[in-house]
Amino acid sequence: AGTVEKRMNDLLFLEEQDGIINISRKPALIGCVSNFSNYLDLCRKVLRNMELGVPTVALSRNNTTQHIFRWAVILLNLMKQHNIDLGMFTFLSCDVVQQRRVMSKFQDSPFYFTGSRAIAAAIKEVAPNLMASTGGPNTMVATQLSEDIKKAVSVPAAIENSGQCTALRHLVAPASACSTAAVASIFKDTKFLSSPLEALEQNEFAAILEKSPPRLEDGYELLTPGQPFAYRINSDYPATIDEHWRKVYLDVTPVKDKDAFKNLKFVQKLSQWLIEHQPIALAVNGETYEEAYRITKELFETTSLVVYSIGSTEGSPALTAQARPQDAEVFGEFPGRHEIDKFTKFPVIVPSSTPAYNSTYTEKYLRTSSSVSLPSSLIYCKNLLNQTENPLACGYLVVLMNYLVEASVPREGIGARTSLYGLQAPPRGCHTYLRCDKDTSYDYFAIYLLPFFMTNARSCVSVSVHPDNTELLKKIDFLKDVPVVVEQEQQFQKSMDEENPWNVISIPSSFDYPLVGQFVSLLLPLGHIKCTKQNDNQFLNIFKESEKWLRVKSN
C-alpha cells in the first residue's frame, strides 16, 4: 500500500506542476495512534506529506510515546544524512491542554488522526481541518459456528488485543451458537505468551499477554475468571456498543435458527443497525457461498460500509480484519453519514495521497474548465451548469462531471481474492436532504446537487429551500424529478427530527474547491466488496450488476 500511495503522491505533484492544483504547505499536525504507528501515522501521514514539501508535527501521547519519539530520532538522523531541512519534521512533546493550544493557533493546518469518534469530535472543536479515521463495531454474520468460524472470530477479536481498526467486535450467529459454552469454545486455542518479544518471535499477533489484567465493563461477563475475555449475549442487536480498544470484548447477537437467515426481516433489521452504528467492515459467512451471496447482496444494497467480505463457514471464511489496499481492497473508517462533519472534514480512504486532503484546484484551471463544452451524453445537465454565475463554480462542476463519468463504474481488484471497488449510490430506501437557507447561492447548491442529479442517486435526494430565497427557487424551477420543498427552518428541523434521514447537508456559504474525490466522499458511499475465492465469476456476475454501484444517468 505504501508503494501505491507514493505513486499517488507522484501524480498529485505532477498535477501541481501542470497548474491544476495547489498543495497547501501549511504544517500538518499528526496525532499518533497507539497501534499501527509505523504505517498509519509515521509513514502514511508524516512521510507522504514530507515527500511533497509539507512540514509535519508529530504529537506525543500520554502512553506509548517512546515509540513515536524513537522513530522521530531515527527520522531526524536520516534527514541529516540526506541533507533534508530539519524544519520539515518536529516531534512535539506536551500534554493534551498544550496540544489544543497548538491546534487553535494553526486553524488552517490539516490535522491527521486515527482513533475513537469521541476523541475526534473533541479535536475537531479546535481543529476544523481534521482528517479523522474513526472506528466502528465490526461485525460478522455466520450461519453456523464451525471450527473454521471459531478461528475466524477469535483471531480478529483478539488481534493486537483488539488494537486493529478492523478488529471483530460483534458476532451474529444462530441461537444454538450463542451460549456461554459456545463463546468459550471460540477462544479455547488462543495463546498466552509472556512478552511482546515472544509474540514477535512466534509470529503471534492475536495472543494474550499472561499478565494482561481482565477489565470488565458494565453489562459484560468474563468467560473465565482472571482471563481478559469479556462477552455479552444480547437478546437483540445492541443499542450501544463501545469498541473497547486494547481489550478483548465480543458482543453476540443470536438469530432464532438457520432458516431465519433466509428471512428478509432479518436482513432489514441488521441493515438498520449497521447504518446506525457504521462499522468499517462486515464479514458474511454462509454454509455455501450461494447462501452468503444472497445475504450479502441485500446487506450491501441497504447499507453503506466501506468493507464487505464474503466467505464460507467451512474451508475459507471471511474475516473482518482482512483488507489489502494494494490489491484494490480499499478501506476507510467512516462515521455515520449524517454526522461526518462532527468528526472529520473528509473521510479518509486507504490507499490515498495524504496531502490531497488539503489541496485545492487553481483558479486558472477552474476558469479554463468553465469554458469546456458538455458532451452530448450530459446535455441534460446544461440547465444546471449554465445558471452558475461564478466561473470557478462552473469550472468545478465540469471537473466534477468528468470525474463522475470516469469513476462511476465498479472495477475489479487485482489480488488473490475476487473483489470489486468503486463509488456507490446511497443505501436503498435511504434519503439525503439538501437544505438551502435564505442566502444560499445557486452556485454552491449546484455543486452539492450534481453528484445526485447526474447519477442513479437522483432518486435519493430532496431539496429544502427557505421561502425568502426567491432567486434560488427561480433558478431550480427546472428540477422536475427532484422534490423541492419550500419551508421555514423550524419546519425543516421538525421534519428531519421525525424522519431521521440518512444524511442532511446544509449548503455552506463558502467553498474552497477541494479535489473532487474528497468532495464526493462526503455525499456518497464508496469502498469494496470481496469474496475469499479467487477468480470467482459467480461473485462477479452477481455483484457487478448490483444497483448499488454509482452509475451516470442518460437523461
Sequence and secondary structure as in RCSB ss.txt:
>XXXX:A:sequence
AGTVEKRMNDLLFLEEQDGIINISRKPALIGCVSNFSNYLDLCRKVLRNMELGVPTVALSRNNTTQHIFRWAVIL
LNLMKQHNIDLGMFTFLSCDVVQQRRVMSKFQDSPFYFTGSRAIAAAIKEVAPNLMASTGGPNTMVATQLSEDIK
KAVSVPAAIENSGQCTALRHLVAPASACSTAAVASIFKDTKFLSSPLEALEQNEFAAILEKSPPRLEDGYELLTP
GQPFAYRINSDYPATIDEHWRKVYLDVTPVKDKDAFKNLKFVQKLSQWLIEHQPIALAVNGETYEEAYRITKELF
ETTSLVVYSIGSTEGSPALTAQARPQDAEVFGEFPGRHEIDKFTKFPVIVPSSTPAYNSTYTEKYLRTSSSVSLP
SSLIYCKNLLNQTENPLACGYLVVLMNYLVEASVPREGIGARTSLYGLQAPPRGCHTYLRCDKDTSYDYFAIYLL
PFFMTNARSCVSVSVHPDNTELLKKIDFLKDVPVVVEQEQQFQKSMDEENPWNVISIPSSFDYPLVGQFVSLLLP
LGHIKCTKQNDNQFLNIFKESEKWLRVKSN
>XXXX:A:secstr
 HHHHHHHHHHHHHHHHTTSEEE  S EEEE  SSSIIIIIIIIIIIHHHHTT  EEEE  SSSHHHHHHHHHHH
HHHHHHTT  GGGEEEE   HHHHHHHHHH TTS EEEEE HHHHHHHHTT TTEEEEE    EEEESS  HHHH
HHHHHHHHGGGTTSTT   EEEEEGGG SHHHHHHHTTT  EES HHHHHHTT SS EETT      TT EESST
TS EEEEE SSS S     TTSEEEEEEEES GGGGG HHHHHHHHHHHHHH  SEEEEEESSHHHHHHHHHHHH
HH   SEEEEEESSSS   SS   GGGT  EE    GGGHHHH SS  EES  GGGGGEEE HHHHHHHTT    
GGGGGGHHHHHT   HHHHHHHHHHHHHHHHHSS EE  SSSEEEEEEB   TT  EEEEE TT  HHHHHHHHH
HHHTBTTGGGEEEEE TT HHHHHHGGG SSS EEE  HHHHHHHHHHH  SEEEE  S    B HHHHHHTTS 
EEEEEESSSS HHHHHHHHT TTB  B   
